[in-house]
Amino acid sequence: MPEGHTIHRLAARIQRLFVGQDWRVSSPQGPFTAGAARLNGRSPRRAEAWGKHLLVHLGAEIWHVHLGLYGSFGFRGDDTFVTADQLGQLRPVSRVREPAYDDTGWILPEAPQGAVRARIQVPHGWGDLRGPVKCRVLNSMQYETLVGRLGPDPLRQPTGEINPEMLMRFRNNLARRRSSIAAALMDQSVIAGVGNVYRAEALFVEGIAPDTPAAQLDPEQATTLWSTVTIQLRTGVREGVIRTLRPADPDHGLRGADLHRKWPAGGTGTEAARHHWVYRQQHTPCLRCGQTILMRQLQGRRLYWCPGCQTR
């Protein structure tokens, strides 16, 4: 499932390619036909992400997309459309080699391939949405209800800052939970945008045992955990991948922000090729302490951790 950094990058892409232009919206697959009709012929005003939710605003109506495990967007267009995309996504906008246009000057899109839930089009290109868990149109009240159920999203803080109100909400949310910290971090009402990879990597960096009751984290632990997750998510937005392991001596035992300040992106060697400390590294020795990294199921998802490093 795409984690929060991916959805924020997607929102930025839609903001750049579609917002401020009249668009055509259709549902080639069929189930979103009524919703597409409500959006068609209008001009999106802004796109935003809240955790794992994409929200495109068109006045009082909001297009809500949750990709879930299998959802994805694909984008194609002419040179103008491709040039407008400067995000450097792993999956870039695909250029149409010999575009054709209708009488109004709009590019003629290719026939939909596969089950396209929604197609959005502007004069120079289009985007196809496939396989989302949610694809619907909300009114203002429904939008407020949705975001009201979500926990604080670290990526909605000002760049380079820690928002004290969001941090306090996170700490209070943990204090009210009876679950483990590993379960709490995957609860989108506790913190929005964290998925399986960031859960495993942040807990490792902070040395927190996944079974530690969330309510037992002291204020300092909760604060440094929030800071680490924030740094990791921001790095994901910047680089387009989840890269939490940086090239350096893995025995430094660094924690939180120091880890990311000391280890720049890139580099050579095993640590550069391997992006994660513990995620999907079960049965291998921990790069810090040498103990075997473990994995088990927790609430239907795989949990990874190092029993030697994560003892708090």
Buried (B, 14 or more C-beta within 10 A) or exposed (E): BBBBBBBBBBBBBBBBBBBEEBBBBBBBBEEBEEBBEBBBEBEBEBBBBBBBBBBBBBEEBBBBBBBEEEBBBBBBBBEEBBEBBEBEBEEEBEBBEEBEEEEEEBBEBEEBEEEBBBBBBBBBBBBBBBBBEBBBBBEEEBBEEBBEEBBBBBBBBEEEEEBEEBBBBBBEBBEEBEBBBBBBBBBBEBBBBBBBBBBBBBBBBBBBBBEBBBBEBEEEBBBBBBBBBBBBBBBBBEBBEBBBBBBBEBEEEBEBBEBBEEBEEEEEEEBBEBBBBBBBBBEEEBBBBEEEBBBEEBEEBEBBBBBBBBEB
